[in-house]
């Protein structure tokens, strides 16, 4: 999924679905409806707007889900496909999708903006990681559970009784 359109659609879908069942929902819904309306300039919007109806149905699925993550993942997939179709037909709207991501992302509760990363090293190796703006790397060294290899073949012979 390294295609820029797919990546932007995924980011947009994730942002919109993350806003469902939060105080950012109305802004996310209205911005998304406006985005699709731009594609179909003749649409008047309102209560019978098919995009708004689909968004509301998605939000209800998330809000009423017994398994929240499963419901969110399904809706992200649905809206990624919708946004990807939109961007392939109207690539000039990519700036508006980016603006939607920025605006709605700034409104999401802090818990929705948490980044998590796990970095592991095995076999005496080292691993470092950093994620997100203002991140830092903390390095902790531990003694290796594995014996160090000899520096040369002659060192190995000297260690042998």
BELNOR-V34126 format. One record per residue. N is the residue number from 1. PHI is phi in radians with two decimals (none if undefined). PSI is psi in whole degrees, 0 to 359 (999 if undefined). Layout:
BEGIN
<<N;PHI;PSI> <N;PHI;PSI>>
END
This chain:
BEGIN
<<1;none;44> <2;-1.53;0> <3;-1.12;126> <4;-0.99;323> <5;-1.14;316> <6;-1.12;319> <7;-1.12;316> <8;-1.15;319> <9;-1.10;319> <10;-1.12;316> <11;-1.11;318> <12;-1.12;315> <13;-1.11;317> <14;-1.08;319> <15;-1.14;313> <16;-1.10;314> <17;-1.19;324> <18;-1.09;331> <19;-1.35;339> <20;-1.06;136> <21;1.19;26> <22;-2.26;174> <23;-1.22;348> <24;-1.51;358> <25;-1.07;314> <26;-1.05;318> <27;-1.14;314> <28;-1.06;315> <29;-1.10;311> <30;-1.12;319> <31;-1.16;321> <32;-1.20;318> <33;-1.06;315> <34;-1.08;322> <35;-1.08;311> <36;-1.21;329> <37;-1.17;326> <38;-1.06;324> <39;-1.16;320> <40;-1.92;73> <41;-0.88;334> <42;-1.35;349> <43;-1.22;142> <44;-1.67;342> <45;1.40;200> <46;1.72;192> <47;-1.06;327> <48;-1.68;16> <49;-1.15;121> <50;-1.12;326> <51;-1.19;317> <52;-1.10;318> <53;-1.09;319> <54;-1.18;321> <55;-1.10;317> <56;-1.11;321> <57;-1.14;319> <58;-1.10;316> <59;-1.09;321> <60;-1.14;321> <61;-1.08;319> <62;-1.19;313> <63;-1.08;322> <64;-1.71;6> <65;-1.25;139> <66;-1.31;323> <67;-2.00;95> <68;-1.02;313> <69;-1.14;323> <70;-1.11;315> <71;-1.11;316> <72;-1.08;315> <73;-1.04;319> <74;-1.12;318> <75;-1.24;324> <76;-1.06;315> <77;-1.06;316> <78;-1.05;312> <79;-1.35;334> <80;-1.11;314> <81;-1.07;316> <82;-1.08;314> <83;-1.20;323> <84;-1.12;316> <85;-1.04;316> <86;-1.05;312> <87;-1.21;330> <88;-1.26;326> <89;-1.42;330> <90;-2.40;73> <91;-1.06;340> <92;-1.16;348> <93;-1.51;1> <94;-1.06;324> <95;-1.12;324> <96;-1.25;326> <97;-1.15;318> <98;-1.08;318> <99;-1.11;320> <100;-1.06;314> <101;-1.03;314> <102;-1.14;312> <103;-1.16;311> <104;-1.24;321> <105;-1.00;322> <106;-1.20;337> <107;-1.56;346> <108;-1.17;145> <109;-1.01;151> <110;-0.92;321> <111;-1.05;334> <112;-1.33;344> <113;-1.83;17> <114;-1.38;134> <115;-1.87;142> <116;-2.38;140> <117;-2.50;141> <118;-2.11;130> <119;-2.19;128> <120;-2.26;144> <121;-2.21;143> <122;-2.22;167> <123;1.13;31> <124;1.37;9> <125;-1.39;174> <126;-2.06;145> <127;-2.44;140> <128;-2.32;149> <129;-2.62;152> <130;-2.57;145> <131;-2.56;125> <132;1.53;165> <133;-1.14;140> <134;1.27;15> <135;-1.36;164> <136;-2.43;162> <137;-1.93;131> <138;-1.95;125> <139;-1.90;126> <140;-2.14;122> <141;-1.77;136> <142;-2.18;154> <143;-1.16;140> <144;-1.27;137> <145;-1.33;356> <146;-1.84;141> <147;-1.17;146> <148;-1.27;140> <149;-1.23;152> <150;-1.12;151> <151;-1.19;328> <152;-2.65;172> <153;-1.13;327> <154;-1.21;327> <155;-1.13;323> <156;-1.15;322> <157;-1.19;323> <158;-1.16;327> <159;-1.34;345> <160;-1.50;126> <161;-1.24;999>>
END
